[in-house]
C-alpha cells in the first residue's frame, strides 16, 4: 500500500477502524449470548473465548506484521495496546459512570485486584524476556513467550477459583458497590437475543462473520498504518503504540460503555484487565510465525511502554483497594492520575523515539 496517496491511506485506515468498531460490538454481543447459553461464563473456556474475541484486531495485526517481518509494529502494538486499553477505563469513568461515585468505587473487588496483579506479573516476564539472548530458540519457541502463556493460563485458573469464593468477608466484595452480581450484563444481552428469536446457531454464525470482518479489517489497519507511518516519517514503534493501538481499542470502548450502562462496573474493568493479560500471549504466536526471538528484539521504547502499562495498572489496583469517593470533573482520583501519567508517558515516549 506504500504506493497509495496519503489521503487514500487515511481513508482506508478510518474505514478499517469503523469496521472494527461495528464488528467488535456485534462480536461482543454474540460472545455474551454464546457464553451464557453454553454455560461458559464462569468456566475457563469462557474466559479464553472472551479474551480472544475482544483482541481479534490485535491478533490480526500481530500475525500480519510477524509474517511480513515487521516485528517492531507487532511488539509496539501489543505493549502500546496494553497501556492505551488501561486508559479506556478513564473514558468509561468520564462517559459511562453516572452519579457522584467514580468507577473504581462502584466496582471494588479483590478479584479485580488479582486480575490487575496478573497483568503486572505477565508484563514483568515480558521485561525479563527482552534481556535473554536472541539465539536462545528451539522449535520456533523461546523461553519468554512460553512462560508468559503458562503464567496466563495458571492465572486464569486462580482467577476462576477466586471468582467462586475467597476466604474474605463477603468473598472480597466491597460494601456499597454495584448492586447486581458481575456478569449480569451478559445475561441481559442473552435475554434480548432470545426475545428476538436469535438461535444459538444464528448467534454462532454472526460471531464467525464478525470475527472474519474484524480479522480482515485488522490486516487493512496494519497495512495502511504501516504505509501512513512511512509517509509521515513516524517510526513504526511510535505509530503502533499510539494511533494503531488506539484504533484497535475501539471494541473495548464500545463494550465497556455497554457494561457500565447496565451497571456492570466489575465486568467493564475485568474485560480490560483480562484483555491486557492476554495480549502478551500473542508474542508466542509472533515467535512461531516469524521464526525469530521476538522479545530480545524489543527496543527501549517497548520496554518503556511495558513499564508505563504496569504503572497505570497498579494505580487502578490501588484505586480498587482504597476506593476514592470523590469525582473531580467526572473523574475519580485514580483515573485522573492515570490520565496524567499516560500523557506524561507519551511525552517521554516521543522524547526517547526521536
C-alpha positions as CSV (number, residue, x, y, z in Angstrom):
1,X,0.0,0.0,0.0
2,X,3.0,2.3,0.2
3,X,2.4,3.4,-3.4
4,X,-1.0,4.9,-2.5
5,X,-1.5,8.6,-1.6
6,X,-1.7,9.7,2.0
7,X,-5.4,10.8,1.8
8,X,-6.4,7.4,0.4
9,X,-4.4,5.6,3.1
10,X,-6.1,7.7,5.8
11,X,-9.5,6.8,4.3
12,X,-8.6,3.1,4.3
13,X,-7.4,3.3,7.9
14,X,-10.5,5.1,9.0
15,X,-12.7,2.6,7.2
16,X,-10.9,-0.3,8.8
17,X,-11.3,1.3,12.2
18,X,-15.0,1.8,11.6
19,X,-15.4,-1.8,10.6
20,X,-13.6,-3.0,13.7
21,X,-15.9,-0.8,15.9
22,X,-19.1,-2.2,14.3
23,X,-17.9,-5.8,14.0
24,X,-16.4,-5.6,17.5
25,X,-19.7,-4.6,19.1
26,X,-21.5,-7.5,17.3
27,X,-18.7,-9.8,18.3
28,X,-19.1,-8.8,22.0
29,X,-22.8,-9.3,22.0
30,X,-22.7,-12.7,20.4
31,X,-19.9,-13.7,22.8
32,X,-22.3,-12.8,25.7
33,X,-25.0,-14.9,24.1
34,X,-22.8,-17.9,23.4
35,X,-21.0,-17.9,26.8
36,X,-24.4,-17.7,28.6
37,X,-26.1,-20.4,26.6
38,X,-23.1,-22.8,26.5
39,X,-22.6,-22.1,30.3
40,X,-19.1,-20.8,29.7
41,X,-19.5,-17.6,31.7
42,X,-17.7,-18.8,34.8
43,X,-15.6,-21.5,33.1
44,X,-12.0,-21.4,31.8
45,X,-13.2,-21.7,28.2
46,X,-15.4,-18.7,28.6
47,X,-12.5,-16.6,29.8
48,X,-10.4,-17.7,26.9
49,X,-13.2,-17.1,24.4
50,X,-13.7,-13.5,25.7
51,X,-10.0,-12.7,25.7
52,X,-9.6,-13.9,22.1
53,X,-12.8,-12.3,20.9
54,X,-12.0,-8.8,22.3
55,X,-8.5,-8.9,20.9
56,X,-9.1,-10.1,17.3
57,X,-7.8,-6.8,15.8
58,X,-4.5,-7.2,17.7
59,X,-4.3,-10.9,16.7
60,X,-4.7,-9.9,13.0
61,X,-2.1,-7.1,13.3
62,X,0.5,-9.3,15.1
63,X,0.0,-12.1,12.7
64,X,0.3,-9.9,9.6
65,X,3.3,-7.9,11.0
66,X,5.1,-11.1,12.1
67,X,4.7,-12.8,8.7
68,X,5.9,-9.7,6.9
69,X,8.9,-9.4,9.2
70,X,7.7,-6.1,10.7
71,X,8.2,-7.2,14.3
72,X,8.6,-3.6,15.5
73,X,4.9,-2.9,14.7
74,X,3.8,-6.1,16.3
75,X,5.6,-5.5,19.6
76,X,4.7,-1.9,19.7
77,X,1.1,-2.6,19.1
78,X,0.9,-5.2,21.8
79,X,2.7,-3.2,24.5
80,X,1.2,0.1,23.5
81,X,-2.2,-1.5,23.3
82,X,-2.0,-2.6,27.0
83,X,-1.2,1.0,28.1
84,X,-3.9,2.6,26.0
85,X,-6.5,-0.1,26.9
86,X,-5.9,0.8,30.5
87,X,-6.7,4.4,29.6
88,X,-10.0,3.1,28.2
89,X,-11.1,2.9,31.9
90,X,-10.6,6.7,32.0
91,X,-13.1,7.0,29.1
92,X,-15.6,4.7,30.9
93,X,-15.2,6.8,34.1
94,X,-15.9,10.0,32.2
95,X,-18.5,9.0,29.7
96,X,-20.2,6.0,31.3
97,X,-20.5,6.2,35.1
98,X,-23.4,8.3,36.4
99,X,-23.8,9.7,39.9
100,X,-21.3,11.0,42.4
101,X,-19.1,7.9,42.8
102,X,-16.3,7.0,40.4
103,X,-15.8,3.7,38.6
104,X,-13.4,2.0,41.0
105,X,-15.6,2.9,44.0
106,X,-18.5,1.1,42.4
107,X,-16.5,-1.8,41.0
108,X,-14.2,-2.5,44.0
109,X,-13.5,-6.2,44.3
110,X,-10.5,-8.2,45.4
111,X,-10.9,-10.4,42.3
112,X,-10.3,-7.4,40.2
113,X,-7.2,-6.6,42.2
114,X,-5.9,-10.1,41.5
115,X,-6.6,-9.6,37.8
116,X,-4.6,-6.4,37.8
117,X,-1.7,-8.3,39.5
118,X,-1.8,-10.9,36.8
119,X,-1.3,-8.2,34.2
120,X,1.7,-6.8,36.1
121,X,3.1,-10.3,36.6
122,X,2.8,-11.1,32.8
123,X,4.5,-7.8,31.9
124,X,7.3,-8.5,34.4
125,X,8.0,-11.6,32.4
126,X,8.0,-9.5,29.2
127,X,10.7,-7.3,30.6
128,X,12.8,-10.3,31.7
129,X,12.3,-11.9,28.3
130,X,13.8,-8.9,26.5
131,X,17.1,-9.5,28.2
132,X,17.5,-13.0,27.0
133,X,19.9,-13.8,24.1
134,X,18.2,-13.9,20.7
135,X,19.8,-17.2,19.8
136,X,18.0,-18.9,22.7
137,X,15.4,-20.5,20.4
138,X,14.4,-24.1,19.7
139,X,11.5,-25.5,17.7
140,X,10.5,-21.9,16.9
141,X,10.0,-21.2,20.6
142,X,11.8,-19.0,23.1
143,X,11.5,-19.1,27.0
144,X,9.9,-15.7,27.4
145,X,6.7,-16.2,25.4
146,X,6.3,-19.8,26.6
147,X,6.5,-18.7,30.3
148,X,4.0,-15.8,29.5
149,X,1.5,-18.3,28.1
150,X,1.9,-20.7,31.1
151,X,1.6,-17.9,33.6
152,X,-1.5,-16.6,31.8
153,X,-3.3,-20.0,31.9
154,X,-2.3,-20.5,35.6
155,X,-3.6,-17.0,36.4
156,X,-6.9,-17.9,34.7
157,X,-7.3,-21.0,36.9
158,X,-6.6,-18.9,40.0
159,X,-9.0,-16.2,39.0
160,X,-11.7,-18.7,38.3
161,X,-11.2,-20.1,41.8
162,X,-11.2,-16.6,43.3
163,X,-14.4,-15.8,41.4
164,X,-16.2,-18.6,43.1
165,X,-15.1,-17.7,46.7
166,X,-12.3,-16.0,48.6
167,X,-11.6,-16.5,52.3
168,X,-12.5,-12.9,53.0
169,X,-15.6,-11.1,54.3
170,X,-18.3,-11.1,51.6
171,X,-15.8,-13.1,49.3
172,X,-13.8,-10.0,48.6
173,X,-16.8,-7.8,47.6
174,X,-16.7,-4.2,48.9
175,X,-19.8,-2.8,50.6
176,X,-21.9,-0.2,48.8
177,X,-20.5,-1.4,45.4
178,X,-22.6,-2.5,42.4
179,X,-25.9,-3.9,43.4
180,X,-26.1,-6.8,41.0
181,X,-23.5,-9.6,40.5
182,X,-20.7,-9.3,38.0
183,X,-21.7,-10.6,34.5
184,X,-25.4,-9.7,34.7
185,X,-25.0,-7.6,31.5
186,X,-24.2,-10.8,29.6
187,X,-27.4,-12.4,30.8
188,X,-29.3,-9.3,29.8
189,X,-27.8,-9.5,26.3
190,X,-28.7,-13.2,26.0
191,X,-32.3,-12.4,27.1
192,X,-32.6,-9.7,24.4
193,X,-31.4,-12.2,21.8
194,X,-33.9,-14.8,23.0
195,X,-36.7,-12.3,22.8
196,X,-35.7,-11.6,19.2
197,X,-35.7,-15.3,18.4
198,X,-32.0,-15.5,17.8
199,X,-31.0,-19.2,17.9
200,X,-27.6,-20.4,19.1
201,X,-26.7,-21.4,15.6
202,X,-27.5,-17.9,14.3
203,X,-25.6,-16.4,17.1
204,X,-22.5,-18.6,16.2
205,X,-22.8,-17.6,12.5
206,X,-23.0,-13.9,13.4
207,X,-20.0,-14.4,15.7
208,X,-18.0,-16.1,12.9
209,X,-18.9,-13.4,10.4
210,X,-18.0,-10.6,12.8
211,X,-14.7,-12.3,13.6
212,X,-13.9,-12.6,9.9
213,X,-14.7,-8.9,9.4
214,X,-12.6,-7.9,12.4
215,X,-9.6,-10.0,11.2
216,X,-9.7,-8.6,7.7
217,X,-10.1,-5.1,8.9
218,X,-7.2,-5.6,11.3
219,X,-5.0,-6.6,8.3
220,X,-6.0,-3.5,6.4
221,X,-5.4,-1.4,9.5
222,X,-1.9,-2.8,9.9
223,X,-1.0,-2.4,6.2
224,X,-2.4,1.1,5.8
225,X,-1.0,2.1,9.1
226,X,2.5,1.0,8.1
227,X,2.2,3.0,4.9
228,X,0.9,6.0,6.8
229,X,3.9,5.8,9.2
230,X,6.3,5.8,6.1
231,X,4.5,8.8,4.5
232,X,4.5,10.8,7.7
233,X,8.0,9.9,8.8
234,X,6.7,8.4,12.1
235,X,8.5,5.3,13.3
236,X,6.7,2.0,13.3
237,X,7.1,1.7,17.1
238,X,5.5,5.1,17.7
239,X,2.7,4.6,15.3
240,X,2.0,1.1,16.6
241,X,2.0,2.2,20.2
242,X,-0.3,5.3,19.7
243,X,-2.5,5.6,16.7
244,X,-2.7,1.9,15.8
245,X,-3.2,0.8,19.4
246,X,-6.0,3.4,19.8
247,X,-7.8,2.1,16.7
248,X,-7.7,-1.5,17.9
249,X,-9.0,-0.4,21.3
250,X,-12.3,0.8,19.8
251,X,-14.2,-2.5,20.6
252,X,-13.1,-2.3,24.3
253,X,-14.6,1.2,24.5
254,X,-17.9,0.1,22.9
255,X,-18.3,-3.0,25.1
256,X,-17.1,-1.2,28.2
257,X,-19.6,1.5,27.8
258,X,-22.3,-1.1,27.3
259,X,-21.3,-2.8,30.6
260,X,-21.2,0.4,32.5
261,X,-24.6,1.4,31.1
262,X,-26.1,-1.7,32.6
263,X,-24.4,-1.1,35.9
264,X,-22.0,-4.0,35.5
265,X,-18.9,-2.0,36.5
266,X,-16.9,-5.0,37.6
267,X,-17.4,-6.7,34.2
268,X,-16.2,-3.5,32.4
269,X,-12.9,-3.4,34.4
270,X,-12.5,-7.2,34.2
271,X,-12.8,-7.2,30.4
272,X,-10.0,-4.6,30.2
273,X,-7.6,-6.4,32.6
274,X,-8.4,-9.7,31.0
275,X,-7.6,-8.4,27.6
276,X,-4.4,-6.8,28.8
277,X,-3.2,-10.0,30.5
278,X,-3.9,-11.9,27.2
279,X,-2.1,-9.5,24.8
280,X,1.5,-10.6,25.7
281,X,0.5,-14.2,24.9
282,X,0.5,-13.0,21.3
283,X,4.3,-12.9,21.5
284,X,4.1,-16.7,21.4
285,X,2.2,-16.6,18.1
286,X,4.6,-13.9,16.8
287,X,7.6,-16.1,17.6
288,X,6.1,-19.2,15.9
289,X,5.1,-17.2,12.8
290,X,8.3,-15.2,12.3
291,X,10.7,-18.0,13.4
292,X,12.6,-15.4,15.4
293,X,13.0,-14.5,19.0
294,X,10.7,-11.5,19.3
295,X,11.2,-10.3,22.8
296,X,15.0,-9.9,22.6
297,X,14.4,-7.6,19.6
298,X,12.3,-5.2,21.7
299,X,13.5,-1.6,21.6
300,X,14.0,0.7,24.5
301,X,10.6,2.3,23.6
302,X,8.9,-1.1,24.0
303,X,10.4,-1.7,27.5
304,X,9.4,1.9,28.4
305,X,5.8,1.2,27.3
306,X,5.7,-2.0,29.3
307,X,6.8,-0.1,32.5
308,X,4.2,2.5,31.8
309,X,1.4,-0.1,31.4
310,X,2.5,-1.7,34.7
311,X,2.3,1.7,36.4
312,X,-1.1,2.5,35.1
313,X,-2.4,-0.9,36.1
314,X,-1.1,-0.6,39.6
315,X,-2.8,2.9,40.0
316,X,-6.1,1.3,39.2
317,X,-5.4,-1.6,41.6
318,X,-4.8,0.9,44.3
319,X,-8.0,2.6,43.4
320,X,-9.9,-0.6,43.7
321,X,-8.4,-1.1,47.2
322,X,-8.7,2.5,48.5
323,X,-12.0,3.3,46.7
324,X,-11.8,7.1,46.2
325,X,-15.3,8.5,46.8
326,X,-15.0,12.0,45.1
327,X,-15.0,12.8,41.4
328,X,-13.0,15.7,40.0
329,X,-14.6,16.9,36.8
330,X,-16.4,13.5,36.3
331,X,-13.1,11.7,37.0
332,X,-12.2,9.6,40.0
333,X,-8.8,10.4,41.6
334,X,-7.2,7.3,40.2
335,X,-8.5,8.0,36.7
336,X,-7.1,11.5,36.9
337,X,-3.7,10.1,38.0
338,X,-3.8,7.5,35.1
339,X,-4.6,10.1,32.5
340,X,-1.9,12.4,33.7
341,X,0.7,9.6,33.8
342,X,-0.3,8.5,30.3
343,X,0.1,12.0,28.8
344,X,3.5,12.4,30.5
345,X,4.4,8.9,29.4
346,X,3.6,9.7,25.8
347,X,5.8,12.8,26.0
348,X,8.6,10.6,27.3
349,X,8.0,8.1,24.6
350,X,8.3,10.7,21.8
351,X,11.5,12.0,23.5
352,X,13.0,8.5,23.5
353,X,12.0,7.7,20.0
354,X,13.1,11.0,18.5
